[in-house]
Structure formats: C-alpha cells, structure tokens
Amino acid sequence: MDSLDDFIQTRPPTANRPLLGLTVLVVEDSRFASEAMRLLCLRSGARIRRADTLLNAQRHLAVYRPSAVIIDIGLPDGSGLDLIRDLTRAAPRVDVVLGTSGDPDGEGLAMKAGADGFIEKPISNITFFQSKILEHLPQDRQPTGLRIMTDDVVVPDEVALRDDLAAAAVALEDATSARSIRYVTQFLGGLARSVDDANLEQEAKTLASMQTKGGAVNSQIERVSAMVQDRISRTAAI
C-alpha cells in the first residue's frame, strides 16, 4: 500500500465507519461548509475530495469516478444544478448524486434537476450524513450488519469561517453586476445560516430583494460589507 489512507480504504465498512471504501467528491465553494463535510467523511470512514468550482469539479471527474458527489447549488462559475443534470444523465453514472444548499428552495430545484437526494445546510449530525449517502447506494454496495446510530455532531474550525468572510468581503467589493450580487448574497445567506447569524442573513436577503426589484443597492452593499468586516474583526484573534 502507498499510504495508511489507501490501507483504510480497502477495509470493509464497520458499524462505526459505514462509509469505508467510498470516495466522496464535495463541490462546495464555502470553506466552512467543506470543513464540516471533511469532518463528517472522516468520522464516517469515507475519503473526501473537494472542488470549489464547476471547472475544478470537471477536472476531478475527468481523472476518477467518486462513489458519491455532493453538489452545492450556488457556485462562483455557474449553477450546481447543471452538474447534477450532467452526472445523473451520464452512463455509467455516479452511484449517488446529492444536492446541497441553505436556500429554502434548494431541495425542489435539486430534485427537479435529477438529484438522488438533498442535504440542507448546515449539516453537522454524523448519522444523518451517513444515512443520506447509504440510502441511495446500490444494494451490492450497501454495508452488511448493524450500524451504530449517534447524535454526535461535528464543529468546523472557525478559521474556515474567517476565510469565508474574507472571500465574501472581496466579492462585495466587486459586486457590480446582477449575477455577482446574486452569488454573494446566496453565499453570505448560506454562511449566516450555518453559524446562526440572523442579522447578517436578513441583510443579505434585503440586498438580494433590492437587486431583484431593480433598485439602487450601493448603500445596502456598504451596509452588508460593514457587517462582514465586523465579523472578520471578531475572528481576527483566531
């Protein structure tokens, strides 16, 4: 074997790690959400690969075929719905294709695009995560025996949160088009929900609504930018 990781991946699934032997590609632009997925995969026994754009996801998929792909609907270079459609229509296809989003409309959109299932953000419960993948695996790839059910949750490192806030601050500076505003409000809204920041979530929603109605948004962009900078300063000591 080339590494301990390779050795672990050749072992059969266990009650504690029912996803042993599986490779999960997570297509997600948020480092905070990706860190949660990494911890969930680690605790479940799965190997994780990550792509933060559609382009990088296609590069991964050109090299190897994962067991499952978890795709965020809102990505910086396009819609994850397009990738869901491509993967579920391909032959042969990936065993499990799941959509994910913090958007209340995300599940309906993902399922309409052909996803096998959906994971609403934020996700932290290990048993729930495992179940969403296992329920869609082909019968011949299902683990045998009992699986340990747990209420354990994962908590992502706040450094990842700070990185996401910094990325949002840069995106807000460049938010000059309708598309760029839609992307940054979706990104911030999902991040705010993940950390229970109701104030930031509401202001991101307000910006999205103003942009949709065609109103002037500069003052609201400045307001949201100030809130993001405030939260960056709170994590500066990390």
N, C-alpha and C positions, 0 to 999 in steps of 0.2 A: 504493500500500500504506500501511496505517496505521502499520506498525512493521517493524523488522528481523525480529521474530518471525514476523509474517504473511508476509514475503517468504520466509523459510526454509521455512515450512510448505507453500508452493506448489511447492517444488522436488521433483523425483523422488528416490526413495531412492538412496543411494550405497552403495558397498562398505563405507565406514567408518560410515555412518549409515543403516542399513537401515530404520529406523522413521520416516524423514522423511515428513511428511504425516499422521501418526497423532496422535490425541489420546487420552491415557490418563488415566482417572479412577481415582485411588487412594483407596479408602475405608479409612482407617487412623487409629487414634487415637494411635499412637506417633509422636512427632516424630522419634525416632531412625530408625525404620523408614521413615518418609516421606522423610527426608533421603536415605537410601540409594536409594529409588525415584526421587527427583528427580535425583540424580546419574546413575543408570542411564539414565533417559529423556534427560537432557541429552547424554550420551555417545552415545546411540543415534539422536538426531535427533527424538525424539517430544516433543510438547507435553504437559505434565502439569497436571492439575487435582487438587485434594485435598479430601476431605471427611473430617472426623474423627468423624462420627456418621451413623447411618442417616438422620436427618432432613435433615442437610446434603447427603447424597448424593441424596436425593429432590429437593431444591431444585435441585441441579446438573442432574439428569436431566430436570427439567421445562423447562429452558432450552435444553439442547443434547444431542446424541447423540454420545457418545465412540466412538472406534474400538474401545477395549478398556477393561474395568473390572476392576480388581484389588481384591478384597474381603477384608478381614480377618474371620475368623470371629467373634472376640470384640470387641464394640463396647460403649461405655458405655450405649447406649439400646436394646440388643437384640442379636440374633444376625445376623451377616452371612449366615448360611445362608438366611434369609428373603429377603434382597435377591437372592441368587443364584437362588433359585427364581423370583422375580418377573421378573428380567431374562431368564432362559432360556426362560420360558414366554410372554413378550411377543411380539407380532407387529406390526411387524417387530422383530427383536431386535438387540441389540448384537452386533457381529461376534465378539468374544472376551470371555468371562467367566471369570476365573480366581479361585480361592480362594487365600488365604494364611494361614498360622498357624505358630507354633512348637510347637504341640501335636502330639504323635506321632499322635494320632487324627484330626488335621485333614484330611488328604488324603481319607480314606474318607468323612468327613462331607460335605466339599465336593463330591466326585464324586457322592455319593448325591443331593445337592440339585440336581444338574444342571450343575455347572461343567464347562467345556471342559477345564480343566487345573488344576494346583495348583503353587504356589511355596512351598516350605518355607523358613521363616525360620531363620537370617538368610540373605539373598541379597546377594551382592556381585559375582559374576562377570558381566561385561558380556555375553559371548557367550551364556551360559546364559539370561540375562534376555531377550535378543533372541529366542532360539530358542523360548522358552515362548509368546511372542506370535505370532511368524511361523508356527509350525506349525499354528495354528488360524485364521489369516486365510483368507478365501475366495480361491480361485485367482485371481480377477480383481484382487485387491488385493495379491498377492504381488509383491515386488520382483524384477526381472529381473537376470540377471548373477550374478557371484560375490559372496560376502560374506566380508569379512575376519574370520577367527576369531582371537580373542585370549584370553590368560589374564589380561588386566588386570582389576583389581578396584577398587571404589570404597570409600572410607573416610568414613563420615559424621562431621560435626563433633561434637565432644564436648559442645558447648553444647546440642545437641539431646538428648544423653544426660542432661545435668543437668536439663533441663526435664522429661523423662520421670520422673526420680527425684523431682523436686519434686511432680509430679502424683500419683505413687504415694504419697508421704508424706501428702498431703491425703486421698486415697482411703482410706488406712489409718485415719486419724482418724475417718472416717465409716463404717467397715466394721462396721455393727451388724446387718445382715441377711444371710441366706444368699446372696442374689443379689449384694450388694455385695462379700462376701468372695470369691465365685466370680470376679467380674470382676477384682478387684485381684490375686488370685493368678495368674489367667491372664495379666494384663498384665505383672506382675513376672516370671513364669516366662519369657515370651517375650523380655522385655528382657534378663534374665540370660543366656539362651542366646545372644542376639545379641552379647554382649560377653564370653562365656566366663567368666561369674561362677558357678562351680559351687556355691559355698556359698550364695549368695542364691537360686539356683534350687532347691536342696534344701530350704531353709527355707520357701520359697513352696509347694513340694509338700507339706511337712509340714502347713502351715496348711490347705491345701486338703483333705488327708486327714482332719484333725481335724474340720473343718467338715462333711464328708460323713458322718462317723461320729456326728455329733451331740454331740461332746464339748465341754468348755469350751475356748474359743480365745483368751481375753483375754491370757494370758501369751505365747502364740505370736505374736499380733498385735504385742505390745510388743517381742518379740524381732526380728521382721521389720522393724518400724518403726525400731528402733535400727540395724539393718544398713543400711537405706536412708539414714538420716541420716548414718551414717559415710561412705557413698559420695558423698553430696552434699558433705560437707566436703572430700573428696578432690578434687572438681572445682571447689571454690569459687574457686580462683585463675585459672580459665579466663576 
